[in-house]
Amino acid sequence: MPPRTKDLRLADVQILRRALRDLPPAAAHQAADPPDLNELYAPEGHEGALDPERALVIGNRGAGKSFWSAVLADPRARRAVATQYRRLRLEHTDVALGFHEAAGKREGDKSPSPELLTALCAQATPAQIWRGVLLQALDPQLTGLSPPTKLTETLLWARDNLEDIEAGLRRADTRLHADKRRFVLVFDALDRLGADWPTIRSLSAGVLRFALDLRGYRALRAKIWMRSDQARDPHLFDFPDASKLRAESVELRWRRPDLYGLLFRRLWFHDDEKVREAFKRAIDGRSVRPDATEGQMPPGLRKDESIQEDVIATLAGPYMGTNHRRGRTYLWIHNHLADTFGETSPRSFLIALQRAANSVAEASTTAIDHHAIRIGVQEASIVRVDQLKEDYAWIDEALRPLADLEVPCPPKALLDAWKRNQTLEAILNLQSLQPLELFNVPSPDRGRALLQALISIGVLEERDDGRSNIPDIFRVAAKIKRRGGVPPVKQTARR
């Protein structure tokens, strides 16, 4: 069934266009920073990711790992999200950060810095280090223990007081359980644990073992947020019963209805009453059944794709052209912002719509249109690649030589471009982490290893016919061509 549109008054078109232009993109977060409660949107599918009983959460760059870490770590945000995920009883949960991106740099933060962790690895095992972090994070009144202030001294103290420490942890567990509370130690940004992969692997595997050990308690838990490519490293799970963590792990991802629900929530609860009223007039009548448990936002706007598509058809037109052959707008936006895993980050999604609203012709009869949406995708691609560079310093070296190639293409075309530009040598000479797939790989196999590195982070896909493809969200900014696709960026777009 084709999407249903609704003609809007010119005044409403202009009001909603201004609201889209003012959309605040989902900002990058650090776990130690309290989140803005106005940005708090809790998709149904994220409940498992916040469940303290499921230790390992795996997600790509931009999926929200640090944001949810920050929500758990901040008492006010934790109480707010508890009303959305009542089954988790997060209002009865105490949280401390065991490691995060800014560890060792904040006043009052007991999380050890990467430099301290590297030094400690010379005198203690990762399991001992993380137990020391737990002892410092727990309230001494729970344990009856008084560990030294410095983590280095705590590790030395722990060696001589093992029985007392075990008794203290049992005491804390018993008291928390009796009070129907839990204590969760959160670990974020594990790829920042050290300056090289051997150190990161050792400490990350130690975190996983530590989380597994805590399962023996009733009220003590660890919560681990891990990048997807790091979770594919088999060395991390090379210990007994590691399969239990993998089996119960959660994939943190934003489904298409979640992204549109995020957009509609920002319009439904907009600060400007004129925007709220104009948006309600744009909504088809069958969706406006307020639900108190949803904060009075119609549930159809959160999860019913047929309703969502009708609303987008009203805001942006039903098709990416004059008819369905160019694609339905609702599906097209998500598909052209997605990586090879079919995942789109909230930041890419909101930036594309915001930039589309900034680019649309004033005479357009919709808030945005298909011409402007294509421009929005171009600019979202630039921002997305810039985001990747923050985690993968090598990505620029890998993509730059591919400019002007046309995809899909044989993998050999990529390998030849890298060889001509000495890409592998440039990547290995960077003063930053190389791709995990390149670590200790013989020289003749490095080109294939780099292909695999791009595959593991969702930038490259191998098609059934053997050709390699790069989706628009990365291809456009890298100036890689695709017949009939969104054209590559020819000049620096607005950020």
C-alpha positions as CSV (number, residue, x, y, z in Angstrom):
1,M,0.0,0.0,0.0
2,P,1.5,3.4,-0.9
3,P,2.1,5.9,1.9
4,R,-0.7,8.3,2.7
5,T,0.1,12.0,2.6
6,K,-1.7,14.9,4.1
7,D,-1.6,18.4,2.7
8,L,-0.2,20.9,5.2
9,R,-0.8,24.6,5.4
10,L,2.1,26.7,4.2
11,A,2.5,28.1,7.7
12,D,2.8,24.6,9.2
13,V,5.4,23.6,6.5
14,Q,7.5,26.6,7.4
15,I,7.2,25.9,11.2
16,L,8.2,22.2,10.8
17,R,11.0,23.1,8.4
18,R,12.5,25.5,11.0
19,A,12.1,22.8,13.7
20,L,14.1,20.3,11.6
21,R,16.7,23.0,10.9
22,D,17.2,23.4,14.6
23,L,17.4,19.6,15.4
24,P,20.2,19.0,17.8
25,P,22.2,16.1,16.5
26,A,22.8,13.3,19.0
27,A,26.0,14.5,20.5
28,A,29.0,12.3,21.2
29,H,29.1,11.3,24.9
30,Q,31.5,10.3,27.6
31,A,30.5,7.9,30.3
32,A,31.6,10.2,33.1
33,D,29.5,13.2,31.9
34,P,25.8,13.3,33.0
35,P,23.6,13.1,30.0
36,D,21.1,15.7,28.9
37,L,17.7,14.3,30.0
38,N,16.1,16.0,27.0
39,E,18.1,13.5,24.8
40,L,16.9,10.5,26.7
41,Y,14.9,8.3,24.4
42,A,14.5,4.7,25.4
43,P,13.7,2.3,22.4
44,E,12.0,-0.9,23.4
45,G,14.9,-2.9,21.9
46,H,17.5,-1.3,24.2
47,E,16.1,-2.8,27.4
48,G,18.4,-5.8,27.2
49,A,21.4,-3.5,26.8
50,L,20.7,-1.9,30.1
51,D,19.9,-5.1,32.0
52,P,22.5,-5.5,34.8
53,E,22.1,-9.3,34.5
54,R,23.5,-9.3,30.9
55,A,27.1,-8.3,31.3
56,L,28.3,-7.8,27.7
57,V,26.8,-5.3,25.3
58,I,28.3,-5.1,21.8
59,G,27.7,-2.1,19.4
60,N,29.2,-0.2,16.5
61,R,30.6,3.3,16.7
62,G,27.6,5.7,17.3
63,A,25.2,3.1,18.6
64,G,25.1,4.8,22.0
65,K,27.5,2.7,24.2
66,S,28.9,5.7,26.0
67,F,25.5,7.4,26.2
68,W,23.9,4.5,28.0
69,S,27.0,4.1,30.2
70,A,26.5,7.7,31.2
71,V,22.8,7.1,31.9
72,L,23.6,4.2,34.2
73,A,26.4,6.1,36.0
74,D,24.3,9.2,36.6
75,P,21.6,8.7,39.4
76,R,19.2,11.3,38.0
77,A,19.3,9.8,34.5
78,R,19.1,6.3,35.9
79,R,15.9,7.1,37.7
80,A,14.5,8.7,34.6
81,V,15.1,5.6,32.4
82,A,13.9,3.3,35.2
83,T,10.4,4.5,34.4
84,Q,10.8,3.3,30.8
85,Y,12.3,-0.1,31.7
86,R,10.5,-1.0,34.9
87,R,11.4,-4.7,34.7
88,L,15.1,-3.8,35.3
89,R,14.5,-2.1,38.6
90,L,17.3,0.4,37.9
91,E,16.0,2.7,40.6
92,H,17.3,0.1,43.0
93,T,20.7,-0.1,41.4
94,D,24.0,1.6,42.4
95,V,26.6,2.2,39.7
96,A,30.2,3.1,39.5
97,L,32.6,3.4,36.6
98,G,35.3,0.9,36.4
99,F,36.9,2.3,33.2
100,H,35.8,4.9,30.6
101,E,37.2,7.2,28.0
102,A,38.3,9.9,30.5
103,A,39.4,7.6,33.2
104,G,42.0,9.2,35.6
105,K,41.1,12.7,34.4
106,R,38.1,13.7,36.5
107,E,38.2,14.9,40.1
108,G,36.7,12.2,42.4
109,D,36.8,9.5,39.7
110,K,38.5,6.3,41.0
111,S,38.7,4.7,37.5
112,P,42.4,4.0,36.7
113,S,43.9,5.7,33.7
114,P,45.4,3.7,30.8
115,E,48.9,4.7,31.9
116,L,48.3,3.5,35.4
117,L,46.8,0.2,34.1
118,T,49.8,-0.4,31.9
119,A,52.1,0.2,34.9
120,L,50.0,-2.1,37.2
121,C,50.2,-4.9,34.6
122,A,53.8,-5.4,35.6
123,Q,52.9,-6.2,39.2
124,A,49.4,-7.8,39.1
125,T,47.1,-9.8,36.9
126,P,44.2,-8.1,35.2
127,A,41.8,-10.0,37.5
128,Q,43.6,-8.6,40.6
129,I,43.5,-5.1,39.1
130,W,39.8,-5.1,38.4
131,R,39.0,-6.6,41.9
132,G,41.0,-3.7,43.3
133,V,38.9,-1.3,41.3
134,L,35.8,-2.9,42.7
135,L,37.0,-2.7,46.3
136,Q,37.7,1.0,45.9
137,A,34.3,1.6,44.3
138,L,32.2,-0.2,46.9
139,D,31.1,1.7,50.0
140,P,33.3,0.6,52.9
141,Q,30.2,0.4,55.1
142,L,29.0,-2.4,52.9
143,T,32.2,-4.4,53.1
144,G,33.6,-3.6,56.5
145,L,36.9,-3.0,54.7
146,S,39.1,0.1,54.4
147,P,41.3,-0.3,51.3
148,P,44.1,2.2,50.7
149,T,43.2,5.3,48.7
150,K,45.7,4.5,45.9
151,L,45.0,1.6,43.6
152,T,48.6,0.5,43.6
153,E,48.6,0.3,47.4
154,T,45.2,-1.5,47.3
155,L,46.6,-4.3,45.2
156,L,49.5,-4.8,47.6
157,W,47.1,-4.7,50.6
158,A,44.9,-7.2,48.9
159,R,47.6,-9.8,48.6
160,D,48.0,-9.9,52.4
161,N,44.3,-9.8,53.2
162,L,42.6,-12.2,50.8
163,E,40.4,-13.9,53.4
164,D,39.2,-10.6,54.8
165,I,38.5,-9.3,51.3
166,E,36.5,-12.4,50.3
167,A,34.5,-12.1,53.6
168,G,34.0,-8.4,52.9
169,L,32.6,-9.0,49.4
170,R,30.3,-11.7,50.7
171,R,29.1,-9.2,53.4
172,A,28.4,-6.5,50.8
173,D,26.6,-8.9,48.6
174,T,24.4,-10.1,51.5
175,R,23.5,-6.6,52.6
176,L,22.7,-5.4,49.0
177,H,20.6,-8.5,48.4
178,A,18.7,-8.1,51.6
179,D,17.9,-4.5,50.7
180,K,16.8,-5.6,47.2
181,R,19.6,-3.5,45.6
182,R,22.4,-4.2,43.2
183,F,25.8,-2.8,42.6
184,V,27.1,-2.6,39.0
185,L,30.6,-1.7,37.9
186,V,30.5,-0.3,34.4
187,F,33.3,-0.6,31.8
188,D,33.2,1.5,28.6
189,A,35.7,2.3,25.8
190,L,37.8,-0.8,26.3
191,D,39.7,0.0,23.2
192,R,41.3,2.8,25.2
193,L,42.6,0.5,27.9
194,G,46.2,0.7,26.6
195,A,48.4,1.9,23.8
196,D,48.8,-1.4,22.0
197,W,46.7,-4.5,21.3
198,P,48.6,-6.9,23.6
199,T,47.8,-4.6,26.6
200,I,44.2,-4.0,25.5
201,R,43.6,-7.7,24.9
202,S,45.0,-8.7,28.3
203,L,43.0,-6.1,30.2
204,S,39.8,-6.6,28.2
205,A,40.0,-10.4,28.7
206,G,40.5,-9.6,32.4
207,V,37.3,-7.6,32.5
208,L,35.4,-10.4,30.9
209,R,36.8,-12.9,33.4
210,F,36.0,-10.5,36.2
211,A,32.4,-10.2,35.0
212,L,32.0,-13.9,34.9
213,D,33.4,-14.3,38.4
214,L,30.9,-11.8,39.8
215,R,28.1,-14.0,38.6
216,G,28.7,-16.1,41.7
217,Y,27.3,-13.2,43.8
218,R,23.7,-12.3,43.9
219,A,23.9,-8.5,43.9
220,L,27.4,-7.6,42.4
221,R,27.6,-7.3,38.7
222,A,29.8,-5.9,35.9
223,K,28.5,-4.2,32.8
224,I,30.8,-4.1,29.7
225,W,30.2,-2.0,26.6
226,M,32.4,-3.2,23.7
227,R,33.0,-2.3,20.1
228,S,31.8,-4.8,17.5
229,D,35.2,-5.3,15.9
230,Q,36.9,-5.9,19.3
231,A,34.2,-8.4,20.2
232,R,35.2,-10.4,17.1
233,D,38.7,-10.9,18.5
234,P,38.8,-14.7,19.5
235,H,41.7,-14.1,21.9
236,L,39.4,-12.2,24.2
237,F,37.2,-15.2,24.9
238,D,39.9,-17.8,25.2
239,F,39.1,-18.9,28.8
240,P,36.8,-21.4,30.4
241,D,33.0,-20.6,30.3
242,A,33.6,-17.5,28.2
243,S,30.8,-18.9,26.0
244,K,28.3,-18.0,28.7
245,L,29.1,-14.3,28.3
246,R,28.8,-14.5,24.5
247,A,25.5,-16.4,24.7
248,E,24.0,-13.8,26.9
249,S,25.5,-10.8,25.1
250,V,23.3,-8.0,23.7
251,E,23.6,-6.3,20.3
252,L,23.0,-2.6,20.7
253,R,21.4,-1.3,17.6
254,W,18.9,1.2,16.4
255,R,16.2,-0.2,14.2
256,R,14.5,1.9,11.6
257,P,11.3,2.5,13.8
258,D,13.6,3.6,16.7
259,L,15.2,6.3,14.6
260,Y,12.0,7.7,13.4
261,G,10.6,7.4,16.9
262,L,13.5,9.5,18.1
263,L,12.8,12.2,15.5
264,F,9.1,12.3,16.3
265,R,9.7,12.5,20.0
266,R,11.7,15.7,19.5
267,L,8.9,17.2,17.5
268,W,6.1,16.0,19.8
269,F,7.8,17.4,22.9
270,H,9.4,20.4,21.2
271,D,9.9,23.5,23.4
272,D,7.9,25.7,20.9
273,E,4.1,25.1,21.2
274,K,3.7,26.1,17.6
275,V,5.9,23.2,16.5
276,R,4.0,20.8,18.7
277,E,0.7,21.9,17.3
278,A,1.9,21.9,13.7
279,F,3.3,18.4,14.1
280,K,0.1,17.1,15.6
281,R,-1.8,18.5,12.5
282,A,0.7,16.6,10.3
283,I,-0.1,13.3,12.0
284,D,-2.7,11.0,10.6
285,G,-5.7,10.7,13.0
286,R,-5.4,6.9,13.5
287,S,-2.1,7.4,15.4
288,V,-3.1,10.0,18.0
289,R,-4.0,7.7,20.8
290,P,-1.9,9.0,23.8
291,D,-0.5,6.3,26.1
292,A,0.4,7.5,29.6
293,T,3.2,4.9,29.8
294,E,4.8,6.4,26.7
295,G,4.9,9.9,28.2
296,Q,1.7,10.7,26.3
297,M,3.4,10.2,22.9
298,P,1.2,8.1,20.6
299,P,2.7,4.6,20.6
300,G,2.2,4.4,16.8
301,L,4.8,7.1,16.4
302,R,7.3,4.9,18.3
303,K,6.9,1.6,16.6
304,D,4.3,1.3,13.9
305,E,6.1,1.7,10.6
306,S,3.0,2.2,8.5
307,I,2.1,5.2,10.6
308,Q,5.6,6.5,10.7
309,E,5.8,6.2,6.9
310,D,2.6,8.2,6.4
311,V,4.0,11.0,8.7
312,I,7.3,11.1,6.8
313,A,5.4,11.2,3.5
314,T,3.6,14.3,4.7
315,L,6.8,15.9,5.9
316,A,9.1,15.0,3.0
317,G,7.0,13.5,0.2
318,P,6.2,9.8,-0.3
319,Y,8.9,9.1,-2.9
320,M,12.5,10.1,-3.7
321,G,11.3,11.5,-7.0
322,T,8.0,11.8,-8.9
323,N,7.0,8.1,-8.3
324,H,7.9,4.9,-6.5
325,R,10.6,3.9,-9.0
326,R,13.1,6.2,-7.2
327,G,12.3,4.6,-3.8
328,R,10.0,5.3,-0.9
329,T,11.3,8.2,1.2
330,Y,10.8,6.4,4.5
331,L,12.9,3.4,3.5
332,W,15.4,5.4,1.3
333,I,16.6,7.6,4.1
334,H,17.5,4.7,6.4
335,N,19.0,2.5,3.7
336,H,21.3,5.2,2.4
337,L,22.6,6.1,5.9
338,A,23.2,2.5,6.9
339,D,26.5,0.6,7.1
340,T,27.0,-2.9,5.8
341,F,25.3,-4.3,8.8
342,G,22.1,-2.3,8.0
343,E,22.7,-0.1,11.0
344,T,22.3,3.7,11.1
345,S,23.5,5.8,13.9
346,P,21.1,8.4,15.5
347,R,23.7,11.1,14.8
348,S,23.9,10.3,11.0
349,F,20.1,10.2,10.9
350,L,19.4,13.5,12.6
351,I,22.2,15.3,10.7
352,A,20.9,14.2,7.4
353,L,17.4,15.5,8.2
354,Q,18.8,18.7,9.7
355,R,21.0,19.5,6.7
356,A,18.1,18.6,4.3
357,A,16.0,21.2,6.0
358,N,18.8,23.7,5.6
359,S,19.1,22.9,1.9
360,V,15.4,22.6,0.8
361,A,14.1,25.2,-1.6
362,E,11.8,27.7,0.2
363,A,9.1,27.1,-2.4
364,S,8.9,23.4,-1.6
365,T,5.4,22.4,-0.4
366,T,6.9,19.9,2.1
367,A,9.2,20.6,5.1
368,I,12.0,18.8,3.2
369,D,12.1,17.1,-0.2
370,H,14.0,14.4,-2.1
371,H,16.6,16.9,-3.5
372,A,17.4,18.2,-0.1
373,I,17.5,14.7,1.4
374,R,20.3,13.7,-1.0
375,I,22.3,16.7,0.1
376,G,21.6,15.7,3.7
377,V,23.0,12.2,3.1
378,Q,26.1,13.8,1.6
379,E,26.8,15.9,4.6
380,A,25.9,13.1,7.0
381,S,28.5,11.0,5.2
382,I,31.2,13.5,6.0
383,V,30.3,13.6,9.6
384,R,30.1,9.8,9.9
385,V,33.6,9.3,8.4
386,D,35.0,12.0,10.7
387,Q,33.4,10.1,13.6
388,L,35.1,6.9,12.5
389,K,38.5,8.7,12.5
390,E,38.1,9.2,16.2
391,D,38.1,5.5,16.9
392,Y,40.1,4.3,13.8
393,A,42.9,6.7,13.0
394,W,43.8,4.6,10.0
395,I,40.5,4.9,8.2
396,D,41.5,8.0,6.3
397,E,44.6,6.2,4.9
398,A,42.5,3.3,3.9
399,L,39.8,5.3,2.1
400,R,41.8,8.1,0.5
401,P,43.4,6.0,-2.3
402,L,39.9,4.7,-3.3
403,A,38.7,8.1,-4.5
404,D,37.3,7.9,-8.0
405,L,36.9,4.1,-8.0
406,E,33.5,2.8,-8.8
407,V,31.8,0.3,-6.6
408,P,30.8,-2.5,-6.6
409,C,34.2,-3.7,-7.9
410,P,36.5,-6.7,-7.6
411,P,38.5,-6.7,-4.3
412,K,41.6,-6.6,-6.5
413,A,40.8,-3.0,-7.5
414,L,41.0,-2.0,-3.8
415,L,44.2,-4.0,-3.2
416,D,45.8,-2.4,-6.3
417,A,44.9,1.1,-5.2
418,W,46.4,0.5,-1.8
419,K,49.5,-1.0,-3.3
420,R,50.0,2.0,-5.7
421,N,49.7,4.4,-2.7
422,Q,51.7,2.3,-0.2
423,T,48.7,2.4,2.1
424,L,49.7,-0.5,4.3
425,E,53.0,1.0,5.0
426,A,51.4,4.3,5.9
427,I,48.9,2.7,8.2
428,L,51.6,0.7,10.0
429,N,53.7,3.8,10.5
430,L,50.8,5.7,12.2
431,Q,51.4,6.7,15.8
432,S,48.2,5.1,16.8
433,L,46.5,1.7,17.0
434,Q,46.6,-0.2,13.8
435,P,43.6,-2.3,12.8
436,L,43.3,-5.4,15.0
437,E,43.2,-7.6,11.9
438,L,46.7,-6.3,10.9
439,F,48.3,-7.2,14.2
440,N,51.1,-9.8,13.7
441,V,50.0,-10.5,10.1
442,P,52.7,-11.5,7.6
443,S,53.4,-8.9,4.9
444,P,51.8,-10.9,1.9
445,D,48.5,-11.2,3.8
446,R,48.2,-7.6,5.0
447,G,46.0,-6.4,2.0
448,R,43.4,-9.1,2.7
449,A,43.6,-8.3,6.4
450,L,42.9,-4.6,5.7
451,L,39.9,-5.7,3.7
452,Q,38.7,-7.7,6.6
453,A,39.2,-4.8,9.0
454,L,36.9,-2.6,6.8
455,I,34.4,-5.5,6.8
456,S,34.5,-5.9,10.5
457,I,33.5,-2.2,11.1
458,G,30.7,-2.2,8.6
459,V,32.5,0.0,5.9
460,L,33.0,-2.8,3.3
461,E,30.9,-5.7,2.2
462,E,31.7,-8.7,0.1
463,R,28.7,-9.5,-2.2
464,D,27.6,-13.0,-3.2
465,D,29.1,-12.4,-6.7
466,G,32.6,-11.7,-5.1
467,R,32.6,-8.0,-5.6
468,S,33.3,-5.4,-2.9
469,N,30.9,-2.6,-2.1
470,I,31.0,0.4,0.2
471,P,27.6,1.9,1.4
472,D,26.7,5.5,0.7
473,I,27.3,6.7,4.3
474,F,31.1,6.1,3.8
475,R,31.4,6.1,0.0
476,V,30.1,9.6,-0.6
477,A,32.5,11.4,1.7
478,A,35.4,9.2,0.4
479,K,34.6,10.4,-3.2
480,I,34.0,6.8,-4.3
481,K,31.6,6.5,-7.2
482,R,28.5,4.3,-7.7
483,R,26.4,4.2,-10.8
484,G,23.0,5.7,-10.1
485,G,23.9,6.4,-6.4
486,V,24.1,9.6,-4.4
487,P,27.0,11.5,-6.0
488,P,30.3,11.9,-4.1
489,V,31.0,15.1,-2.3
490,K,32.8,17.5,-4.6
491,Q,33.7,20.1,-1.9
492,T,33.7,20.4,1.8
493,A,30.1,20.4,3.0
494,R,28.7,22.2,6.0
495,R,29.4,20.6,9.3
